[in-house]
Amino acid sequence: MSAPSGRQVELGHGPWAATVVEVGGGLRELSHDGVPIVEGYGADEMASGGRGQPLMPWPNRLAGGVYSFGGRRIQAPISEPATGSAIHGLVRWSNWRVAESAPGACAMELRLHPQPAYPFTLDLRLAYALTDDGLTVTLTATNAGPEPLPFGAGFHPYVTAGGATVDDARLTLPAEAWLPADDRAIPTGERRAPEGELDFRKAREIAGAVLDHCFTGLVRDPDGLAQVALQGPAGRVTLWMDEAFGHVMVFTGDTLAPERRRRGLAVEPMTCAPDAFNSGDGLAVLAPGQELVGRWGITRAPV
């Protein structure tokens, strides 16, 4: 009998183990020394709350599901009726192809053919690799069509550092700005410096903070990597992202089903802001044959 998430690609390298799935090409689970460091889902479940899914060709919300490009007004299906938005793109329920598979690595591929919501041809490749340092995910997006196309990408892992909830975990988020949003969760165009409940530039407990916010102005190390860290009973879990990812969404999961709320912290690397197809904030426009390549990953320093 097939699992709801399709084929399961199991990876292992030393103390690291991961499962990548056919449906959505996403990350179902990741552990180190047997300790889960993403809050995933079972082989007998569908992904819920975006858990581990790639979000393309746009991440987060597209206001009204409408955008204009190349002189055309394009309408995408409304997939979040509560906000009247098209959310998280078009590929997270697609069947991705296992293009390569080895004990510690695999590559998933998908061609997104033209459709009314996105009349462009886009080739997507996700390369997952486990090394001594942890997980690395490499995205390659290629315009396989005859005209320019708009593109944005995001990923939706829920990070956990142990503990029943994220409240006692200490979060470090080196971002110089966040994007205020309206009641549809669409950015207003403002940028504000983090303060109060939203200021995690120095590590502190999440406590009762309710987070569903997009941050930008990411502070990077000499290698160009931005690092978001969660410290808890399982040690320090760090999600890093390269310069292709200029935004990060952080979500404590308060709108999820009660049994899932605040169990993991969604740390979502994004190449652009929510509604970038309309605002242009971080939007990539790929010429025919042009590629966008970006990397992110997860490491753990045990207690």
C-alpha positions as CSV (number, residue, x, y, z in Angstrom):
1,M,0.0,0.0,0.0
2,S,1.4,3.4,-1.0
3,A,2.1,6.0,1.7
4,P,0.2,9.3,1.5
5,S,3.5,11.0,0.7
6,G,4.4,8.5,-2.0
7,R,7.8,6.9,-2.3
8,Q,10.0,7.2,0.7
9,V,13.7,7.9,0.1
10,E,15.7,7.1,3.2
11,L,19.1,8.7,3.7
12,G,21.8,8.0,6.2
13,H,25.3,9.2,7.0
14,G,26.9,8.4,10.4
15,P,24.6,9.7,13.1
16,W,22.4,11.5,10.6
17,A,19.2,10.1,9.1
18,A,16.5,11.7,6.8
19,T,13.5,10.8,4.7
20,V,12.7,12.6,1.5
21,V,9.3,12.0,-0.1
22,E,7.9,11.8,-3.6
23,V,4.8,14.0,-2.9
24,G,6.1,17.6,-2.9
25,G,9.7,16.4,-3.0
26,G,9.9,17.4,0.7
27,L,11.7,16.5,3.9
28,R,9.5,14.2,6.0
29,E,12.0,13.7,8.9
30,L,15.5,14.5,10.0
31,S,17.3,13.1,13.0
32,H,20.8,13.1,14.6
33,D,21.9,10.3,16.9
34,G,18.2,9.2,16.9
35,V,17.1,12.7,18.1
36,P,14.5,14.3,15.9
37,I,15.6,17.8,14.9
38,V,12.6,18.6,12.6
39,E,9.1,18.1,13.8
40,G,8.0,16.0,10.9
41,Y,5.1,13.6,10.2
42,G,4.5,9.9,10.0
43,A,4.8,7.7,6.9
44,D,1.0,7.0,7.2
45,E,0.1,10.8,7.2
46,M,-0.2,13.6,4.7
47,A,2.0,16.6,5.3
48,S,0.1,19.1,7.5
49,G,0.8,22.8,8.0
50,G,3.3,22.8,5.1
51,R,5.5,20.5,7.1
52,G,8.8,20.0,5.2
53,Q,7.4,21.1,1.9
54,P,9.1,23.1,-0.9
55,L,7.1,26.3,-1.7
56,M,7.4,27.2,-5.4
57,P,7.1,29.1,-7.8
58,W,6.1,31.5,-5.0
59,P,6.4,31.1,-1.2
60,N,3.8,32.2,1.3
61,R,0.8,34.2,0.1
62,L,-0.2,35.7,-3.3
63,A,-2.9,38.4,-2.6
64,G,-6.1,37.4,-4.2
65,G,-4.2,34.8,-6.2
66,V,-3.7,37.6,-8.8
67,Y,-0.5,38.9,-10.4
68,S,0.5,40.6,-13.7
69,F,3.6,39.6,-15.7
70,G,4.6,40.2,-19.3
71,G,1.5,42.3,-20.0
72,R,-0.9,39.6,-18.8
73,R,-3.1,39.5,-15.7
74,I,-2.9,36.0,-14.3
75,Q,-5.2,34.3,-11.8
76,A,-4.2,31.4,-9.5
77,P,-6.7,29.3,-7.6
78,I,-7.5,30.6,-4.1
79,S,-6.0,27.9,-1.8
80,E,-6.5,29.8,1.5
81,P,-10.1,30.9,1.5
82,A,-9.7,32.6,5.0
83,T,-7.4,35.2,3.5
84,G,-8.5,35.0,-0.1
85,S,-4.9,34.1,-1.1
86,A,-3.1,31.5,-3.2
87,I,-0.6,30.1,-0.7
88,H,2.7,28.3,-1.1
89,G,2.8,27.9,-4.8
90,L,1.9,24.9,-7.1
91,V,4.4,22.0,-6.5
92,R,3.9,20.8,-2.9
93,W,1.4,18.1,-3.8
94,S,3.0,17.2,-7.1
95,N,4.7,13.8,-7.7
96,W,8.5,14.6,-7.9
97,R,10.8,12.2,-9.7
98,V,13.7,10.5,-7.9
99,A,16.5,11.5,-10.3
100,E,19.5,10.2,-8.2
101,S,19.7,8.2,-5.0
102,A,22.7,7.1,-2.9
103,P,23.0,6.1,0.8
104,G,23.5,9.7,2.0
105,A,22.1,11.8,-0.9
106,C,19.3,12.0,-3.4
107,A,18.0,14.4,-6.0
108,M,14.3,15.1,-6.7
109,E,13.2,16.7,-10.0
110,L,10.0,18.2,-11.4
111,R,9.0,19.9,-14.6
112,L,6.2,22.4,-13.9
113,H,4.4,22.7,-17.2
114,P,2.4,25.8,-18.2
115,Q,-1.0,26.2,-16.7
116,P,-3.5,29.0,-16.2
117,A,-2.0,29.9,-12.8
118,Y,1.6,30.0,-14.1
119,P,1.8,29.9,-17.9
120,F,5.6,29.2,-17.9
121,T,7.9,26.1,-18.1
122,L,10.0,25.7,-15.0
123,D,12.4,22.9,-14.2
124,L,13.1,22.3,-10.5
125,R,15.8,20.1,-8.9
126,L,16.3,19.6,-5.1
127,A,19.5,17.9,-4.1
128,Y,19.5,16.6,-0.5
129,A,22.8,15.5,1.0
130,L,23.8,14.3,4.5
131,T,27.4,14.9,5.6
132,D,29.3,14.9,8.9
133,D,28.0,18.5,9.4
134,G,24.3,17.8,8.8
135,L,21.8,18.3,6.0
136,T,22.4,20.5,2.9
137,V,19.6,21.2,0.4
138,T,20.5,22.7,-3.0
139,L,17.8,24.2,-5.1
140,T,18.2,24.6,-8.9
141,A,15.4,26.4,-10.7
142,T,15.7,26.7,-14.5
143,N,13.6,28.6,-17.0
144,A,12.9,25.8,-19.6
145,G,10.6,28.0,-21.7
146,P,10.9,30.6,-24.4
147,E,10.1,33.7,-22.4
148,P,11.0,35.3,-19.1
149,L,9.3,34.0,-15.9
150,P,8.8,35.2,-12.3
151,F,10.1,33.0,-9.6
152,G,10.4,32.7,-5.8
153,A,11.1,29.8,-3.6
154,G,10.7,28.8,0.1
155,F,11.0,25.8,2.3
156,H,8.9,24.9,5.4
157,P,10.8,22.7,7.9
158,Y,9.7,22.9,11.6
159,V,12.8,22.9,13.7
160,T,12.8,21.4,17.2
161,A,15.5,21.4,19.9
162,G,13.6,19.0,22.2
163,G,11.0,19.9,24.7
164,A,7.2,19.5,24.5
165,T,6.8,23.0,23.0
166,V,9.1,25.8,21.7
167,D,8.3,28.1,24.6
168,D,11.4,27.2,26.7
169,A,13.7,27.2,23.6
170,R,16.1,30.1,23.1
171,L,15.9,31.6,19.6
172,T,18.6,33.6,17.8
173,L,17.4,35.4,14.7
174,P,20.0,37.8,13.3
175,A,17.7,40.1,11.2
176,E,17.7,43.8,11.0
177,A,14.1,44.2,9.8
178,W,10.7,42.6,9.7
179,L,7.7,43.2,7.3
180,P,4.5,44.3,8.9
181,A,1.4,42.7,7.2
182,D,-2.3,43.4,6.9
183,D,-5.1,41.3,8.1
184,R,-4.6,39.0,5.1
185,A,-1.0,38.4,6.1
186,I,0.1,40.4,3.1
187,P,3.1,42.8,3.6
188,T,2.1,46.4,3.7
189,G,5.4,47.6,2.2
190,E,6.9,48.9,5.5
191,R,10.1,47.7,7.1
192,R,10.6,48.0,10.8
193,A,13.5,47.2,13.1
194,P,12.7,44.2,15.4
195,E,11.8,45.3,19.0
196,G,10.1,43.8,22.0
197,E,8.5,40.4,21.3
198,L,10.0,40.3,17.8
199,D,13.6,41.1,18.7
200,F,15.7,37.9,18.8
201,R,18.9,39.4,17.6
202,K,20.4,38.2,20.9
203,A,19.4,34.7,22.0
204,R,16.3,34.6,24.3
205,E,13.5,32.3,25.2
206,I,10.5,32.3,22.8
207,A,8.2,32.0,25.9
208,G,4.7,33.1,24.9
209,A,5.7,35.0,21.7
210,V,3.3,34.4,18.9
211,L,5.3,34.5,15.7
212,D,4.1,34.4,12.1
213,H,6.4,37.1,10.7
214,C,8.7,37.6,7.8
215,F,12.2,38.9,8.6
216,T,14.8,40.4,6.2
217,G,18.1,42.3,6.4
218,L,19.7,39.0,7.5
219,V,23.1,39.3,9.1
220,R,25.6,37.0,7.5
221,D,28.9,35.4,8.4
222,P,32.0,35.8,6.3
223,D,30.8,32.9,4.1
224,G,27.6,34.7,3.3
225,L,25.4,32.5,5.4
226,A,22.6,33.7,7.7
227,Q,22.0,31.4,10.7
228,V,18.8,31.0,12.7
229,A,19.4,28.9,15.9
230,L,17.2,27.2,18.4
231,Q,18.7,26.1,21.7
232,G,16.9,23.5,23.9
233,P,17.2,20.2,25.6
234,A,18.4,18.5,22.4
235,G,21.2,21.1,22.0
236,R,21.6,23.9,19.5
237,V,19.9,23.3,16.1
238,T,20.9,25.8,13.4
239,L,19.2,26.4,10.1
240,W,21.5,28.2,7.7
241,M,20.8,29.8,4.3
242,D,23.0,31.3,1.6
243,E,22.6,34.6,-0.1
244,A,19.9,33.4,-2.5
245,F,17.6,33.5,0.5
246,G,17.1,37.1,1.5
247,H,14.0,36.5,3.7
248,V,13.0,34.1,6.4
249,M,9.5,33.4,7.8
250,V,9.3,32.3,11.4
251,F,6.0,30.6,12.6
252,T,5.2,29.2,16.1
253,G,2.3,27.2,14.7
254,D,-0.5,28.8,16.7
255,T,-3.1,28.3,14.0
256,L,-2.3,24.6,13.5
257,A,-4.4,21.7,14.9
258,P,-4.2,21.8,18.7
259,E,-2.0,18.7,19.0
260,R,0.6,20.3,16.6
261,R,0.7,23.9,18.0
262,R,4.0,25.2,19.1
263,R,5.7,21.8,19.0
264,G,8.2,23.0,16.4
265,L,9.3,26.3,15.1
266,A,8.8,26.8,11.3
267,V,12.0,28.5,10.1
268,E,11.3,29.1,6.4
269,P,14.2,30.3,4.1
270,M,12.6,32.3,1.3
271,T,14.2,33.9,-1.8
272,C,11.6,36.7,-1.7
273,A,8.9,38.2,0.5
274,P,5.3,37.1,0.6
275,D,3.3,38.5,-2.3
276,A,6.5,39.2,-4.2
277,F,4.8,38.5,-7.6
278,N,3.0,41.8,-6.9
279,S,5.4,43.8,-4.8
280,G,8.6,42.7,-6.5
281,D,10.4,42.4,-3.1
282,G,13.1,39.8,-3.8
283,L,11.4,38.5,-6.9
284,A,13.6,36.8,-9.4
285,V,12.9,37.1,-13.2
286,L,14.6,34.3,-15.0
287,A,15.4,34.6,-18.7
288,P,15.1,31.6,-21.0
289,G,17.7,29.1,-19.9
290,Q,18.7,31.0,-16.8
291,E,19.1,29.3,-13.5
292,L,18.6,30.3,-9.8
293,V,20.7,28.2,-7.4
294,G,20.4,28.4,-3.6
295,R,21.5,26.4,-0.6
296,W,20.2,25.9,2.9
297,G,20.7,23.3,5.6
298,I,20.4,22.2,9.2
299,T,23.2,21.4,11.7
300,R,23.1,20.3,15.4
301,A,25.5,20.8,18.2
302,P,24.4,18.3,20.9
303,V,24.2,19.3,24.6
